[in-house]
Amino acid sequence: MIRLLRLFFLFVLFMSGVIVTFVSANDVTKPVIQLTIEDVIGPATDDYVERSLETATLQHAELVVIVMDTPGGLDTAMRGIIKNITNSSVPVAVYVSPTGARAASAGTYILYASHIAAMSPGTNLGAATPVSIGGISPPDKKDPDKDKENTNKPTPAEKMSAMERKVINDAVAYIRGLAQLRGRNQEWAEKAVREAASLPASDALKQNVIDIVATDLSDLLKQIDGREVLVLGEKHILKTSGLSVQQINPDWRSRLLSVITNPNVAYILMLVGIYGLIFEFSNPGAIAPGTIGAICLLLALYSFQLLPINYAGMGLILLGVALMVGEAFQPSFGILGIGGVVSFVMGSIILMDTEAPGFGIDISVIATFAVLSVVLFVFIVGMAMNARRRPVVSGLEELLGSEAVVIDDFEHKGRVNIHSENWNALCDTPLRKGQHVKVIGINGLMLHVEPLAPSKQE
């Protein structure tokens, strides 16, 4: 009995050792997931980060490192990324790298939201003042003489409109909340929003804006090994020493989203869609223009719901296209055409209602499509409509309305000569030889004619 107990005790010790070894081995094999943000932050970036964090959770990753170099981006995409980071069960480190990179505007907010904020030497962050305030402010009317006499100049806050103050105060509260969540410098965060302040990496570390300055990713993982972070309200000690780094690149869905949410591409898709549907409606049964146009228009509408669209700009574009189509169908000595071009260009310029970097439409794209639209609608469609209005000059249809000469006297049915050809003809009134008649209908090889008025006879 004692022997059996000893054997059982040894078996329990052995299994405990196996379990501990297995758990330790699993801890060592936990990967570090690396993501990369190298351009403006938009809907595609949000999708990429969200899907990658889901993958990291499924792989039980120890840490996700977002290597960032961005001039900023859209507010909606930035907030989506921050929600994904703050609700992630895997700790997220944002690392501004390589040397010369920046985390400006939206990048500053994302850096503040991360569990670990790190930068390479020679990088900077800040300039987080929101610029997508909407609309175009009218120029201020200034009196030079009064400006010289007025010594009590208004402060920047006094110059701002009520809407601008709302946007600024909302952004300040948002970034201060993120700073409070991660225990970082709240005062400088507010300064970055109100005054567009910026900091280099070394100063950011001194002022408790970031946690670490690291020369490269290996140095970052070495410095944060054993550091305690708060993940979803629970303390978590990072164990990053010796872990393998697995890089996740954007998948096909993120790459497709990146293409169609490019403002220039979305703009082109919209115009191709409009043109395709116009050609399909003007020439029913063509199929190809309508099919291509419908697909392009649906893709454009999907892109526009993700982008900061000014619907006044959209309306001006549609009005411009309608005026140019009107010029093609009903020439107005250029009034409709010129008005259409002006409306089209103005609408294109203000279509993307934002000053966020990378989310405007290139002026060369606008100019190219303005010229193409004029050529397409005013000239090509106009010439096509004029051609359709011309009388038919070949085929049976050409005989309608033409004059023929009666070959022999006949009542009801006889023969006529038209275009040096003899045709059978029907007429409700008697006709005599040599009489001129007009073709009013065709039924197979039989013409329906009627006599011309006496004044038109030879």
Secondary structure by P-SEA (a helix, b strand, c coil): caaaaaaaaaaaaaaaaaaaaaaaaaaaabbbbbbbbcccccaaaaaaaaaaaaaaaaacccbbbbbbbbccccaaaaaaaaaaaaaccbbbbbbcccccccccaaaaaaaaaccbbbbcccbbbcccccccccccccbbbbcaaaaaaccccccccccccaaaaaaaaaaaaaaaaaaaaacccaaaaaaaacccccccaaaaaaacccccccccaaaaaaaaccbbbbcccbbbbbcccbbbbbbbcccaaaaaaaaaaaaaaaaaaaaaaaaaaaaaaaccccaaaaaaaaaaaaaaaaaaaaccccaaaaaaaaaaaaaaaaaaaccccaaaaaaaaaaaaaaaaaccccccccccccaaaaaaaaaaaaaacccaaaaaaaaaaccccccccccccbbbbbcccccccbbbbcccbbbbbcccccccccbbbbbccccccbbbbbbccccccc
